[in-house]
Amino acid sequence: MLNRVSLFGRVDRIESIEILRNIFRFLSDNGIEVIVEESVSKFARIGKGVPLRDLSRGDVLITVGGDGTILRALLYVDLPVLPIKIGRIGFLTEVPWTDWRSALESLIRGEYVIDERDRLKVIYKGKEFSVTNEVSLKGERLDKINEFIIKLSSGGSWNLYCDGIVISTPTGSTGYVLSLGGPVVHPSVRGYIITPIAPYREPIRSLVLPGNEVTEVTPQNQGAYVILDGQLFLTISNGQVIKVCLDDSRKTKIIRIRRRGVMEDVFRKIRLEDH
C-alpha cells in the first residue's frame, strides 16, 4: 500500500509548478502523505519543505521535469522514481505531463512495474558516490590537452590524450556517450562504457567493460574536474586516483506505467517523437 510519496521537481517553469501543486492536492485528497522538497514547497507553496536527502522517507519518489531533475534527485534519494516529463526529450521519463493524473491513479492501484538499472560507484579520497548515468572528467585548463592513465583491475592500461573522459552506465549510454559517437547499450547489460572526449590519435572510440571490472583513472599533466551525472562537481589534483566500478549496493529503480519495451522508447526518443 502506498502511504508516503516524496515530491521533487523543477521550480523555474510555471507549468512544472502547476503540476506539482496538482499532484500534491491529488495525493493528499487520496489520503497519502506527501513529503515535499524545500524549494518545491517554497515556490509552489505546498507542504512543509524538507532537504532533498530527507525525501528518502517516502515509499516512492515523483519527479516533475526532465532527466536532469531525476539525476539530481537520485544522487541523494534511493527510492523507486516515477518521472513526469516536462519538455520534449527525456530518456528516463515516459509519462508526459498531460498524463500525470492517470499515471498517479495507476500508481495508487499498484498497476506498474519497476525497471531496475545498474549504477556506477565512484570512489575518491575514501568517499563513495553513486550515479545513474555517468561520471565525466575534464581538465582544469581548457587550453591544454589532457593526459589520463586508465588502469583496469583485470590487467592492462590505456594512456589517453583527449579533452576528457566519460564513464557511463548502459542507462547513460543514450546521453553524453551517444553525442560522442559511443554505443547505445541495452540497460539490462551488466557493464559500463569508457568513452574519450575528442581524443588525439586514438583509434578506440569506446571501451565496453564487464560488470566485475574496477577502473582507476589518473590525470597526469594537470588537475581535473569530476562531474557526477552533470549535477555534482569535484576536483582532483594531478596524479590523484579516482576509482569507478558498478555499484553492487544500489540500483536505479524506475516506475514504468506503460508496458513498452525499453529500446522501443529509446528509438522513439532518438527520432524526436513525443510519445
Residue pairs with C-beta under 8 A, 6 or more apart in sequence:
2 32
2 59
2 60
2 107
2 108
2 110
3 32
3 33
3 59
4 32
4 33
4 34
4 35
4 57
4 58
4 59
5 27
5 32
5 33
5 34
5 35
5 58
5 59
5 60
5 61
5 62
6 34
6 35
6 36
6 37
6 55
6 56
6 57
6 58
6 60
6 61
6 62
6 77
6 79
7 20
7 23
7 24
7 34
7 35
7 36
7 37
7 40
7 47
7 55
7 61
7 62
7 64
8 37
8 40
8 52
8 55
8 61
8 62
8 63
8 64
8 69
8 73
8 77
9 16
9 19
9 20
9 37
9 40
9 62
9 63
9 64
9 65
9 69
9 84
9 86
10 16
10 64
10 65
10 66
10 69
10 86
11 17
11 20
11 39
11 40
11 42
11 43
11 44
13 86
15 86
15 97
16 64
16 65
16 86
16 97
17 43
17 44
19 64
19 84
19 86
19 97
19 100
20 40
20 44
20 46
20 64
21 44
21 45
21 46
22 100
22 101
23 34
23 62
23 64
23 84
23 100
23 104
24 34
24 36
24 44
24 46
24 47
25 46
26 101
26 104
27 34
27 104
28 34
30 108
32 108
34 46
34 47
35 47
35 50
35 54
35 55
35 57
35 58
36 44
36 46
36 47
36 48
36 49
36 50
37 49
37 50
37 51
37 52
37 55
38 49
38 50
38 51
38 52
39 49
40 46
40 47
40 49
41 47
41 48
41 49
41 50
42 49
52 72
52 73
52 76
52 77
53 76
53 77
55 61
55 73
55 76
55 77
55 79
56 76
56 77
56 78
56 79
58 79
59 79
60 79
60 80
60 81
60 82
60 107
60 255
61 73
61 77
61 79
61 80
61 81
61 82
62 81
62 82
62 83
62 84
62 104
63 69
63 70
63 73
63 81
63 82
63 83
63 84
64 84
64 86
64 97
64 100
65 83
65 84
65 85
65 86
65 87
66 85
66 86
66 87
66 89
66 90
66 93
67 90
67 91
67 92
67 93
67 133
67 175
68 230
68 231
69 83
70 81
70 83
70 92
70 93
70 132
71 92
71 131
71 132
71 133
71 229
71 230
71 231
72 229
72 231
73 81
74 81
74 132
74 229
74 252
75 129
75 130
75 131
75 132
75 228
75 229
75 231
75 232
78 250
79 253
80 114
80 253
80 254
80 255
81 252
81 253
81 254
81 255
82 95
82 103
82 107
82 112
82 255
82 257
83 90
83 92
83 93
83 94
83 95
83 254
84 93
84 95
84 96
84 97
84 100
84 103
85 93
85 94
85 95
85 96
85 97
86 97
88 272
88 274
89 269
89 272
90 269
91 171
91 174
91 175
91 265
91 266
91 269
92 132
92 171
92 254
94 256
94 257
94 258
94 260
94 265
95 103
95 257
95 258
96 274
96 275
102 257
103 257
106 112
106 257
107 255
107 257
111 257
112 255
112 256
112 257
113 255
113 256
113 259
114 253
114 254
114 255
114 256
115 187
115 253
115 254
115 255
115 256
115 262
116 251
116 252
116 253
117 132
117 169
117 170
117 171
117 187
117 251
117 252
117 253
117 254
118 169
118 170
118 171
118 187
118 190
118 192
118 211
118 246
118 247
118 251
118 252
119 130
119 131
119 132
119 169
119 246
119 247
119 250
119 251
119 252
120 130
120 131
120 134
120 135
120 167
120 168
120 169
120 192
120 244
120 245
120 246
120 247
121 128
121 129
121 130
121 244
121 245
121 246
121 247
121 248
121 249
122 128
122 129
122 130
122 131
122 135
122 226
122 228
122 242
122 243
122 244
123 129
123 242
123 243
123 244
123 245
124 226
124 234
124 236
124 240
124 242
124 243
125 240
129 228
129 232
130 247
130 249
130 250
131 169
131 228
131 229
132 169
132 171
132 172
132 229
132 252
133 168
133 169
133 171
133 172
133 175
133 176
133 229
133 230
134 166
134 167
134 168
134 169
134 172
134 175
134 176
134 177
134 229
135 166
135 167
135 226
135 227
135 228
135 229
135 242
135 244
136 164
136 165
136 166
136 167
136 176
136 197
136 226
136 227
136 230
137 148
137 164
137 165
137 217
137 219
137 224
137 225
137 226
137 227
137 236
137 242
138 146
138 163
138 164
138 197
138 224
138 225
138 227
139 145
139 146
139 163
139 164
139 219
139 222
139 223
139 224
139 225
140 222
140 223
140 224
140 225
140 235
141 222
144 221
144 222
145 161
145 162
145 163
145 200
146 160
146 161
146 162
146 163
146 164
146 219
146 221
146 222
146 224
147 159
147 160
147 161
147 219
147 220
147 221
148 159
148 160
148 162
148 165
148 217
148 218
148 219
148 220
148 224
149 157
149 158
149 159
149 160
149 217
149 218
149 220
150 157
150 158
150 159
150 160
150 165
150 194
150 215
150 216
150 217
151 157
151 158
151 215
151 216
151 218
152 158
152 209
152 213
152 214
152 215
153 213
153 214
153 215
153 216
154 213
158 204
158 207
160 196
160 199
160 202
161 199
161 200
161 201
161 202
162 196
162 197
162 198
162 199
162 200
162 202
163 197
163 198
164 196
164 197
164 198
164 224
165 194
165 195
165 196
165 197
165 217
166 176
166 177
166 180
166 182
166 193
166 194
166 195
166 196
166 197
167 192
167 193
167 194
167 195
167 215
167 217
167 244
168 175
168 176
168 177
168 182
168 192
168 193
168 194
168 195
169 187
169 192
169 193
170 185
170 186
170 187
170 188
170 189
170 191
170 192
170 193
171 187
171 252
172 193
173 182
173 183
173 184
173 185
173 193
174 184
174 266
174 269
174 270
176 195
176 230
177 183
177 193
177 195
177 206
178 184
178 270
180 195
180 197
180 205
180 206
181 205
181 206
182 193
182 195
182 205
182 206
183 193
183 206
183 208
184 266
185 191
185 193
185 208
186 262
186 263
187 262
188 262
190 210
190 211
190 246
191 208
191 209
191 210
191 211
191 213
191 246
192 208
192 209
192 211
192 213
192 244
192 246
193 206
193 207
193 208
193 209
194 206
194 207
194 209
194 215
195 205
195 206
195 207
196 202
196 204
196 205
199 205
209 215
211 246
212 246
213 245
214 243
214 244
214 245
215 243
215 244
215 245
216 241
216 242
216 243
216 244
217 241
217 242
217 243
217 244
218 239
218 240
218 241
218 242
219 236
219 237
219 238
219 239
219 240
220 238
220 239
221 238
222 238
223 235
223 236
223 237
223 238
224 235
224 236
225 233
225 234
225 235
226 233
226 234
226 235
226 236
226 242
227 233
227 234
228 234
236 242
268 275
